Amino acid sequence: MSSQNKLKLMLLVEIFLVSTRLGFTSFGGPVAHLGYFHEEYVRKRKWMDEKGYADLVALCQFLPGPASSQVGIGIGVVRAGILGGIISFLGFTLPSVIALILFALLLQSFGFSDSGWIHGLKIVAVVVVAHAILGMAKNLTPDVQRKTIALFAVVVTLLWQTAFTQVGVILLAGLAGFFLYRQLTINEAVTDTTSFALSRRFAVICLIVFVGLLVALPLIREATTSNWIAMFDSFYRAGSLVFGGGHVVLPLLEREFVPSGWLSEEQFLAGYGAAQAVPGPLFTFAAYIGAVINGWQGGLVATIAIFLPAFLLILGTFPFWNFLRQNYKIKAALMGVNAAVVGILISALYHPIWTSSILSAIDFAFAAILFSLLVFWKLPPWVIVLTGAIGGFLLQCFKAL
């Protein structure tokens, strides 16, 4: 092996070790992940400078998909090319994927679906999503126009609960944002530029593959009876249409898998609660759903399907970022889309989360306690999950008396 190949191998090993350590220790959601990345990659290791990191974060916030995972992929690409991006993704994602697949298999093997601690995890889901909504609403709906867009999204998605409804709401919200805010974003034009080392030809190929799969997978699904194709299509579409972070994937996945009977609401919410207890990206919740449906193989396929759009989009937009960030029309449309995301998440908080978790006054009281521990006492999410599971078990014992 040549010295150059040895150096590249050592670089890939270093990326894997660092990203894996982050995958085991990065609790707290996407915003916290970005903080961990900044400390490790920018301040400590100086793999990127401050401006480059800020531009990368801005690009990933601009795209649909899991922003923190896309930042990790981007850092790997900057450091060691496309293979570096893959290695960085694997290290950061595998710990939570393995944990959630194991949880799904244990849940099915021992039949815990009616256990009190499972109900406690469902109450945790209420608390976590409510907290996410408060933070997102403050940033994404600061004025009356965007609050109105969010209200429109709530009403429509509650009254017509289909996956197509959500896509339609996002498109209409983008159109509304374009007309309402295009003049405002003209005055916010960005003049500085950043260089990302990927060819435009390769980027265009990635974007073509992204769009091609989004169009072709539903057609292939209709032409075949394969559950694997159907599952891959559902996860790929969810990963392609999520704006606003990991919590927003919840309603998309719920609409795809619960009404069709692939898993029950109890199984869905128990897994969502458990996903709060593990580090890494919340999109790994897909690994749990896939494992419930088709075992550990299903968990791996689901993980690949939901993260594949993130790969294709980050690689496909790197060379075009300077154009996108200066395009006032796109920026205006995204302001409307982000407001609609808040409304979609409020709708999901009511159904299925609230309606299947808060069944009595004591459930509400327990949820209020957990919410206070998370929001006011600032306890870490894993503590909230553990408290929720233990509290749910105790509530079951209390109700049995």
N, C-alpha and C positions, 0 to 999 in steps of 0.2 A: 504493500500500500504506500503510495506516494505521501510525502509530507503534507501536501495540500489537502489530500483526501483525509488524512489523519486529523488535520486541523478542523476540517469541516465536520467530521464525525464528533470530535470533542465539543464543537460548538453546539451541535444538535443534542448531545447528551446533556450539556449544561442547560440548554433551553428546557429540556424535558424535566430535569431535576428541579429547576426553579419553578416551573409552571405546576408541577405536581405538588410541591410544597404549598403553593398558593391554593391549589385545588383542595387540599386537606384543611386549610386554615381560613379561607375567605368566607366568613359568615357575614350576613347582614344585607344581602341584596345587591343589585347592580351598582348603586351609588357607592356603597362600601367597597365593592370590587375595584372600581376605578381608583379609589384611594389607595388600596393595597398595591395595585399596578404602578401607580405613580411613585409610591415609596420604594418599591423593589426595582422597577425598570428604569426610572428616571433619576431619582435621587441617589439610590445606592449603587446601581450598576452602570448608570449613564448609557444605556443602550439607545436612548432617544433624548433629545433636548426638550426643554419645556414647550417651546412653540410647536415642534413636531408632534409631541404627545397631545397638546391641546387641539391641533388640527385633526389628528386621528380620532380623538373622542368626538369632535364635532361631526365628522363624517359618519361615524357609527350611530350617533344619535339621530342623524338625518335619515338613515336607512331603516326599513322594517327589519325585525329580527332581534335577537338578544344582544344588546349593545355591548355589555361587558365581554361576552365571548368574542364578538367581532373585534374589539380592541385587542384582546389577547392574540387572536389570529393575526391581526395587522402587525403587532409588535414582532411576532415570530417571522412574518414575511420580511419586514424591514431588516431583521437581524440575520436571517439565513435563507431567504427566498421562500418559495412555496412550501417546500418540505419543512422549513422552520415553522411556518404557520400551522401546518398539520400537527407537528410535534407539540407545539405550544397548546393547541386546542385539546389534544389527547390528555396531556398532563393536567390541565385545569379541569377537565370535564369528567374523566374516568372515576375519580373517587366517589362523586355523588351518584353517577350512573350505577356503579356496582352496589352502593348502599341501597338505592331505591329498588333495584331489581331483586336483591335479597329480601327486602321488606315485602315486596309483592308476592314472592314465592312463599314466604313464611305465612303471610296473610291467607293465602289460598290453602296451604297445607294444614293449618290449624284452625281454620274457620273462625277468625276473630271478628267477623263483620258485625255481630250484635254485642260486642264487648263494650263496657263503659268507657274504656280508654280510647276506643275508636271514636265514640261520640265526643270525647274531649278533644280529639284532634280535629273533628269537624268544627267545633266551636273556635279552635285556634284559627282555622281558615277564615271564619267570620272576622276575627280580630285583625289578622294580617291584611286582608283585602281592604277592610275599612281604613286602616292606617295608610295603606298605599294610595287609596282614593283621596284622602285628605291632603297628602303631600303633592300629588299630581294636580289636583284641582287648584291648589294655591298657585302653582307655576303655569299651568296650561289654560286656565279659564279666569284670567284677571279682570276681564271687562264684560259688560253686559252682552255683547254680541257673541262671545265665545261661551258664556254661560247659557245662552239661548240655544246654541248649537249642541251643547252637552245635554240640555233638556230634551231637545228633539231626538237625540240618540237614545236617551233613556226611554222615552215614550214608545218610539217605534220598535226598539228591540224587545221591550216587554210585551207589546201587543202582538208582534209577529216574530216568533222565536225560531228563526231558521238561520243557517250559516249564510245564505244569500242575502238575508236582510242586513247582516252586519257589513258585508262587502258593499252593498248599496248605500248604507248610511255613511261609510267612510268616503265613498266617491262623491256623494252629495255634499258632505262636509268640506271636502277638498275644493269643490266648485265654489261653495259659499266663501271659504277662506280666500280664494283667489279674488273674488269680486270685492270683498270687504277690506282686504289688507294689502292689495297690490301697490297702492299708492304709498302706504306706510313703509313697505319693504324696499321701495325704490330709493328712499332716503337712507337706507341702511346698507348700501352697497359695500362689498368688501373689496379692498384694493390690493392687499398683500396676497402672495401666492406661496404654495408649498409644493415641493417635488416629491413624488412617490415613485419608487423604482420598479415599475411594471410596464410592459409594452401595451399600447392601445389595442393592438391586434389581439393579444391574449385576453385583454379585458372584454373586448367585444364578443369573443367566443364564449366567455363565461356568462355574459348577459344573455346571449342567444340560447345557451343551454338552460339558464334559469327560466326564461319565458317559455321555451320549448317544453320543458317538463311541466310547467304550470298548466299549459294547454293540453299536452298529450296524455298526462296521467289520468285525468277524468275520462277521456275517450277510451283508453286502454281498460280502465276499470269497468266501463259499461260493456265492453266487448268480451270480457272474461268473467269468470266466476271466482277468481282467486282472492281469498281473504288477505293474502300478503300484499297484492297490488292495491286493494282497497285501503288497507291500513297505511301503506306507504303514501298513497295519494292524500289521505286525510292529514297525516302529519306534515307532509311537504307543504300542503296548502296553508296549514296553520302557521308554519314557520315563515311563509312568504308574505303573510298579510298582517302580521302583528306589528303595530306601532305603539311605542310607549313603554316597553319593558316586559319582563317576564310575567307579571301578574295579568297582563291583558290577554295572554294565551289561554287563560282559564276558560272564558266563555266560548272561544273557538273550539277548544278540545271537548268541552262539555257538549256542545251542539253536535259535534261529529260522532261521539261515541256513546253517550248515555241514552238518547232517544232511540238509537238503533239497537240497543240491548247488548252491546259489546261488553259493557260493565255497568253495575248499578250506581246510583247516586252515592250510596254509602261507600262503596269501594273508591269512587272518584274522589270524594271529599276526604276520606281517610288518607289516601295517597297524597293529596294536596297538603294536608296538615303535616304529614311526615316530611314532605319536601322542604318545609321550613326549618327542619332540624338538621339538615345536612348542608355542608358548605358548597360553594360552586354555583353555577347558573341555575336559575329556576326552571329553565327549559328542560332540564333533565327529568322533570316530572313526566315527560313523554316516555322515559325508560320504564317507569312504574306502570303506566297504562299498557305499554307494549307487552310487558312481562305478564300482566294480568290476563291479557288476551291470548298470547301465544308463547308463554314461557320466556326463558332467558334469551332465546333467539329473537323473539318478538321485541324484547327490550332493546336489544342492539339495533335491530332494523328501525325501530321507532326513533332511536337517538340519531342515527344517520339521516333519516328522512327529515326530521325537524330542524337539524342544524345545517343540512346541505344548502338551503337557500342563503343562509348567513355567509357561508364560504363563497358561493358564487357571486353574491352581491358585493362583498367587500373586495374581492379580487377584480370584479367587473367595474367598480366605480373608482378605484384608486387613481388611475390616470386622469379621470374626468372631474375630480373633486373641486378643482379651482373654478371650473365652469358652473358646477351645481351650486356651490356656496355663494356665487355672485348672481344667480338667476332669481330675480325678485318674484317672478311668477311661481316658481316652485316653493320658495320660502313662504309666500302668502298662502298657498294651498295647504302646506303642512301645518300652518297655524290653525286652520279649520279642522284638519284631520286629528291633530292632537287634542282639540277640544272634544271631538266626537269620541275619542278613546276614553275620556273620563266618563262620559255618559254610558258607554258600553260596559265599563267596569262597574258602575253603579247598578246597572241592570243585572249584571251577574251576581252582585252582592245580595240582591233581593232573591233572585232565583237562578241557580239552585241553592246557593250557599245558605242564606238566612232561612228559607222555607223548610229546609231539611235538617237544620242544626239547632235553631232556637225554638224549642217545642214547649217551653214552660217558662214561668217567671224565674225559676232558679237557674235555668240555662242562661237567661238574659243577664242575671246578676253575676254569674260566673264569667260571662263574656266581658262585662264591664270591668271586672277585676283584672282580667288578662289584658284588656286594652290599656288600662291605667299602668300596669306593670311595664308594658311595651313603650307607651308614648310618654308617660310622665316620669317613671322611674328609670327609663332608658335601659332596661335589662336586655341582654342579647336574645335573638330569636330562639336559639336552642333552649334557653331557660324557659321561655314562654311555652314551647312545645312540650317540654318535660312536665311543666306545671299543668298544662292542659290535659295531658294523658293521665297523670295521677289524679287530678281533680275530677276528670270524667269517671274514673273508676270509683272514686269516693261518692260521687253523685249517684251512680247506679246503686251502690250499697244503701245510701240514704233513702232513695226512692223505694227500695225493696222492703224497708222497715214498716 
